[in-house]
Amino acid sequence: MKKVLLSLCASVLVTTGAFASDTSAKGLNVLLTSADAQTQMMGMVLSTMTLKQNKVVNMVLCSSAAELALKDSTSPLLKPQDKSPKMMLEALIKGGAKVEVCPLFLPNAAKAETDLITGVTVAKPMDVATKILDKDYQNLSY
């Protein structure tokens, strides 16, 4: 009897796990505008955890947060990881996240696409809007 109950419980767990993964989002859209390093870091950490679950991460950096995407920018090291938001951003890009800056950022910062770190492009508003409206993705805004 115990073996039957254990088998039944195992079947329920496997089935529930499969169902849960089938119904979870395909990924995460992150819109980051904050100049605050801790806020930026939270966006980076949650994006990293999303990639670790083999999900898609689309990130758009606007306003002050877009400065993270500039080659000549720096950001402070934060505890407990002793990493900066920029370091985390670069790791996200290496991990496969799609990172873009708002199309308003470069011309208003007197910068060009050549000033961006490798892997960052300029967002197209229609593409961003399409991603935000895609119900298969969760949206976060910081």
C-alpha positions in Angstrom: 0.0 0.0 0.0 2.9 2.4 0.8 4.4 1.7 -2.6 1.2 2.5 -4.3 0.8 5.8 -2.4 4.5 6.8 -3.0 4.0 6.0 -6.7 0.8 8.1 -6.8 2.5 11.0 -5.0 5.5 10.9 -7.4 3.2 10.9 -10.4 1.3 13.9 -9.1 4.6 15.8 -8.5 5.9 15.1 -11.9 2.6 16.0 -13.6 2.3 19.2 -11.5 5.9 20.2 -12.3 5.3 19.7 -16.0 2.1 21.6 -15.9 3.7 24.5 -14.0 6.5 24.8 -16.5 4.1 24.7 -19.4 2.1 27.6 -18.0 5.0 29.8 -16.9 6.0 32.9 -18.9 8.4 32.5 -21.8 10.5 35.3 -20.3 10.8 38.8 -18.9 10.6 42.3 -20.4 12.5 44.7 -18.2 12.2 48.5 -18.6 14.8 50.2 -16.6 14.9 54.0 -16.1 16.1 54.5 -12.5 19.5 56.2 -11.8 19.5 54.5 -8.4 22.2 51.7 -8.3 20.3 49.5 -6.0 17.2 49.7 -8.1 19.2 49.0 -11.2 20.8 46.0 -9.5 17.5 44.5 -8.6 16.5 44.6 -12.2 19.8 42.9 -13.1 19.4 40.2 -10.4 15.9 39.3 -11.4 16.9 39.2 -15.1 19.8 36.9 -14.2 17.5 34.6 -12.3 15.2 34.5 -15.3 18.0 33.5 -17.6 19.1 30.8 -15.2 15.6 29.3 -15.7 16.2 29.1 -19.4 13.8 32.0 -20.1 14.2 35.0 -22.4 15.2 38.4 -21.1 14.5 41.6 -23.1 15.8 44.7 -21.4 15.3 48.3 -22.5 17.4 51.0 -20.7 16.1 54.5 -20.8 16.9 57.8 -19.2 19.6 57.6 -16.5 19.7 53.8 -16.6 20.8 53.9 -20.2 24.1 55.3 -19.0 25.0 51.8 -17.9 25.2 50.9 -21.6 27.9 53.4 -22.3 31.5 52.2 -22.7 32.9 55.1 -20.5 30.3 54.7 -17.7 30.9 53.2 -14.2 28.6 52.1 -11.5 29.2 51.4 -7.8 29.9 47.9 -6.4 27.1 46.7 -4.2 26.9 44.1 -1.5 26.5 41.2 -1.0 27.9 40.3 -4.4 30.5 43.0 -4.6 29.3 43.6 -8.2 28.0 46.7 -10.0 24.9 47.0 -12.1 27.1 47.5 -15.1 29.0 44.3 -14.4 25.7 42.5 -14.1 24.5 44.0 -17.3 27.6 42.8 -19.2 27.0 39.3 -17.7 23.4 39.4 -18.8 24.4 40.2 -22.4 27.0 37.3 -22.3 24.2 35.1 -21.0 21.9 35.8 -23.9 19.8 38.7 -22.8 18.7 41.2 -25.4 19.6 44.7 -24.2 18.6 47.9 -26.0 18.6 51.6 -25.2 15.7 53.9 -25.8 16.0 55.6 -29.2 15.8 59.0 -27.4 18.8 58.3 -25.2 21.7 58.7 -27.6 20.8 61.9 -29.4 19.8 63.6 -26.1 23.0 62.4 -24.4 25.1 63.6 -27.4 26.3 60.1 -27.9 26.4 57.6 -30.8 25.9 53.9 -31.2 29.7 53.5 -31.2 29.6 54.7 -27.6 27.6 51.6 -26.5 29.1 48.5 -25.0 29.2 45.4 -27.2 25.8 43.7 -27.4 23.6 46.8 -26.8 21.6 48.2 -29.7 19.0 50.9 -30.1 15.4 49.9 -29.5 12.7 50.2 -32.1 9.5 51.5 -30.4 7.2 49.2 -32.4 9.2 46.1 -31.4 9.3 47.1 -27.7 5.5 47.7 -27.7 5.0 44.3 -29.3 7.1 42.6 -26.6 5.3 44.5 -23.8 1.9 43.5 -25.1 2.9 39.8 -25.6 1.0 37.9 -22.9 3.6 35.2 -22.9 6.0 37.5 -21.1 6.1 39.2 -17.7 6.9 42.9 -17.6 9.0 44.7 -14.9 9.6 48.4 -14.8 12.1 50.0 -12.5 
